[in-house]
């Protein structure tokens, strides 16, 4: 879907965080602003995160009960970025499963300030989500990809079609 991830009443939303987990620009800043100062206070106790890692906090003033923070790779075309990006999705989904969460919403991780080309990032994201839901979820889980622009949404739709991944468009 295209929309504002901070307005979704899912069990968890995923924050495309920086390594400090203390807020920044883009979706990270929007999530911290919407959640309020207690989110930053809790994040300060987590000791940051490395690229590919994921950590969970409460959602505070957000409609989502939880925020799963993950640090995506900065795209430099070296070749290891896809593995790290895949770990962002996998580790976030593993946390959701360990908490028994039924719904989780992802932004397009690393495609903003971190420069990952959305065409490549969407393939990594959708393949990892599809794999997880088919082999690891162990119970029904709704996963929503929340895209910032109509163009980003169209890229995800085309990628899903190319990969043969079934999806439902939400408005």
C-alpha positions as CSV (number, residue, x, y, z in Angstrom):
1,X,0.0,0.0,0.0
2,X,1.0,3.6,-0.4
3,X,0.7,5.6,2.8
4,X,2.1,6.7,6.1
5,X,3.4,3.8,8.2
6,X,3.0,5.9,11.4
7,X,-0.8,5.7,11.0
8,X,-1.2,2.0,10.8
9,X,-2.8,0.1,13.6
10,X,-0.8,-3.1,13.1
11,X,0.8,-5.1,15.9
12,X,4.2,-3.7,14.8
13,X,5.7,-1.3,12.4
14,X,9.3,-1.6,11.2
15,X,11.6,1.4,11.5
16,X,14.3,1.8,9.0
17,X,16.7,3.0,11.7
18,X,20.2,4.4,11.8
19,X,22.8,2.5,13.9
20,X,22.2,4.6,17.0
21,X,18.4,3.8,17.0
22,X,17.9,7.3,18.4
23,X,16.0,8.8,15.4
24,X,17.0,10.6,12.2
25,X,15.5,11.6,8.9
26,X,13.0,10.0,6.7
27,X,10.8,7.2,8.1
28,X,13.0,7.0,11.2
29,X,12.4,10.6,12.1
30,X,8.6,10.3,11.3
31,X,8.3,7.3,13.6
32,X,10.2,8.9,16.4
33,X,8.1,12.1,16.1
34,X,4.8,10.2,16.0
35,X,5.7,7.9,18.9
36,X,6.9,10.7,21.2
37,X,10.0,11.1,23.4
38,X,9.5,7.8,25.3
39,X,10.5,5.9,22.2
40,X,13.9,7.7,22.1
41,X,14.4,7.0,25.8
42,X,13.7,3.3,25.4
43,X,16.0,3.1,22.3
44,X,18.8,4.7,24.3
45,X,18.8,1.6,26.5
46,X,19.3,-0.8,23.5
47,X,22.9,0.0,22.7
48,X,22.3,0.7,19.0
49,X,22.3,-2.0,16.3
50,X,24.5,-3.2,13.4
51,X,23.3,-3.4,9.8
52,X,21.0,-6.4,9.5
53,X,20.1,-6.5,13.2
54,X,16.6,-5.8,14.6
55,X,15.4,-4.8,18.0
56,X,11.9,-4.2,19.4
57,X,10.5,-1.4,21.5
58,X,7.0,-0.3,22.5
59,X,5.1,1.9,20.1
60,X,4.1,4.6,22.7
61,X,1.9,7.2,20.9
62,X,1.7,5.2,17.6
63,X,-1.4,3.1,16.7
64,X,1.0,0.1,16.5
65,X,1.8,-1.5,19.8
66,X,5.4,-2.3,18.9
67,X,8.2,-0.8,16.8
68,X,10.8,-3.1,15.4
69,X,14.0,-1.2,14.5
70,X,16.3,-2.5,11.9
71,X,19.4,-1.0,10.3
72,X,19.7,-1.4,6.6
73,X,22.8,-1.3,4.5
74,X,24.2,1.8,2.9
75,X,24.2,1.0,-0.8
76,X,27.7,1.1,-2.4
77,X,27.3,-1.6,-5.0
78,X,29.8,-4.0,-3.2
79,X,27.6,-7.0,-3.4
80,X,27.0,-7.8,0.3
81,X,24.1,-5.3,0.6
82,X,21.5,-7.8,-0.5
83,X,22.4,-10.3,2.2
84,X,22.3,-7.5,4.9
85,X,19.0,-6.2,3.6
86,X,17.5,-9.6,3.6
87,X,18.6,-10.0,7.2
88,X,16.8,-6.8,8.1
89,X,13.5,-8.4,6.9
90,X,14.2,-11.9,8.3
91,X,15.3,-10.6,11.7
92,X,12.3,-8.3,12.0
93,X,9.9,-11.1,11.1
94,X,11.6,-13.4,13.6
95,X,11.1,-10.9,16.3
96,X,7.4,-10.5,15.3
97,X,7.0,-14.3,15.4
98,X,8.7,-14.6,18.8
99,X,6.2,-12.0,20.2
100,X,3.3,-13.8,18.5
101,X,2.4,-10.7,16.4
102,X,-0.2,-11.2,13.7
103,X,0.5,-8.1,11.6
104,X,3.6,-6.2,10.7
105,X,4.2,-3.3,8.4
106,X,7.5,-2.6,6.6
107,X,8.8,0.5,4.9
108,X,11.1,0.1,1.9
109,X,14.3,-0.3,3.9
110,X,17.5,1.5,2.8
111,X,15.9,3.0,-0.4
112,X,15.9,6.6,0.9
113,X,19.0,8.3,2.3
114,X,20.9,4.9,2.2
115,X,20.6,4.9,-1.6
116,X,19.6,1.3,-2.3
117,X,17.9,1.2,-5.7
118,X,14.2,0.4,-5.1
119,X,14.1,-2.1,-8.0
120,X,16.7,-4.2,-6.4
121,X,15.6,-3.6,-2.8
122,X,12.0,-4.6,-3.6
123,X,13.1,-8.0,-4.9
124,X,15.1,-8.7,-1.8
125,X,12.2,-7.6,0.5
126,X,9.5,-9.5,-1.3
127,X,11.5,-12.7,-1.7
128,X,12.5,-12.7,2.0
129,X,9.0,-12.0,3.2
130,X,7.5,-14.6,0.9
131,X,10.1,-17.2,2.0
132,X,9.5,-16.4,5.7
133,X,5.7,-16.7,5.4
134,X,6.0,-20.0,3.6
135,X,8.6,-21.6,5.7
136,X,9.0,-19.9,9.1
137,X,5.9,-18.1,10.2
138,X,4.2,-21.2,11.9
139,X,0.9,-19.2,12.1
140,X,-1.0,-16.7,9.9
141,X,0.8,-13.4,9.7
142,X,-0.2,-10.3,7.7
143,X,2.8,-8.5,6.3
144,X,2.2,-5.0,4.7
145,X,4.7,-3.2,2.6
146,X,4.0,0.5,3.0
147,X,5.5,2.6,0.2
148,X,6.0,6.4,0.3
149,X,5.1,7.2,-3.3
150,X,3.0,6.0,-6.1
151,X,6.1,5.2,-8.1
152,X,7.5,3.1,-5.2
153,X,4.2,1.2,-5.0
154,X,4.3,0.5,-8.7
155,X,7.8,-0.9,-8.4
156,X,6.8,-3.3,-5.7
157,X,3.7,-4.4,-7.7
158,X,5.8,-5.1,-10.8
159,X,8.5,-6.9,-8.7
160,X,5.8,-9.1,-7.1
161,X,4.4,-9.9,-10.5
162,X,7.8,-10.7,-12.0
163,X,8.6,-13.0,-9.0
164,X,5.2,-14.6,-9.0
165,X,4.4,-13.5,-5.5
166,X,0.7,-13.1,-4.7
167,X,-0.2,-9.9,-3.1
168,X,-3.3,-7.8,-2.1
169,X,-3.3,-4.1,-2.9
170,X,-4.6,-2.1,0.0
171,X,-6.0,1.4,-0.3
